[in-house]
Amino acid sequence: MDIFESIGMAVRTLTANKMRSTLTMLGIIIGNASVITMVGVGEGAKQYASEQFESLGPNVLFIIPGNDESRNRTLNLPRNLTLEDANAIASQVPSVDEVSPQLQNQYPVTYRSETASTLVTGTTPNFTTVRSFEVERGRFFTDLDLERNNRVAAIGADIANSLFGNSDPIGQQIRIRNLSFEVIGVMEAKGAFLGNNQDDVVFIPLTTMSSRLTGNSSPYGTEVTFISATARDEASVGAAQFQITNLLRLRHKVVNEDDFTVRTQKDALEIVSNVTGALTLMLAAIAGISLFVGGIGIMNIMLVSVRERTHEIGLRKAIGASQQDILVQFMIEAIILAAIGGIVGTAIGTGGVMLVSSLTPLKTGVSTSAVVVAVGVSGAIGLFFGVVPARQAAKLDPIVALRSA
């Protein structure tokens, strides 16, 4: 039988049973749409995280307490990073340009009857240059504020709106743990960083934070949560990481494992890339199961179709159709179902990716490789799972088939 005649016959058979054909394709449609959407979301998450870290600047380093093993074992990290460590890095590491230690805690912040629980960050004046923050109104605190433990605060854009609404916060008094602080500046809106709102923050001098709010809880000196530093240029980042590590090993008298970690922006990007890559792979694998289930659905429906069409098969073989003709016809039907399901699933998946991109901060995109793999796999699944019912139909004895009809 001519191949085009077989295709025409397959199309007529499938269109004659629209509901059954649609339900058969449903698994393939869901599988393709899931693969394309999940891969698009995963790639969008990866790009979003990369952009977040790249916004910190290529020269930024972070010094955090504990090493990788201690962080895997417990959430109670050692309190061994101090303001004195930060000062030593600033004065003794030649490849470092600026250093900004930070001490953070969550406190209720009150202005008159308005109260908000927000992150209070004690830091130093050069925080704005190290972390690329800008002051929108007023000023940031100075070295003199730091030396005198002044109770002054620069507040984020969101906390300013939350506490003061349309009124000017500059010169007003806010209360943090029942201590009054004068608002001297409002920071320019910065947006979120990995889900943390950087505009819902109150910045105060680190010395004021340590002496009046948190207290000296570390036996090593003035405790800090972590230290940010900038290398002199991008080429100095590796040298800065090496020199900071050696300096802190000497200061902390490290004999075996380091009790701190120095991360560069590149390290953070690699970690995020690995995590989001694994997440994308997991999502694609889960969606791939839908494709497999869809293939089994095609095989089941085609097996039922063979039984329902036993009389037709027997009649065709009685008038001269060969086993090859019957085999090709059922194979074509299975491939058509998988191909149409793949195309419809691709269209729905593309729409899903665009919808996620419009409703979330993720810059999702349709991955060409995901589309090729999804459509290719769905076609292969249709071919693979169509073989069994097609072979069963081709092997039917025409006399037995006509008698059993």
Disulfide bonds with the S-S distance in Angstrom:
none
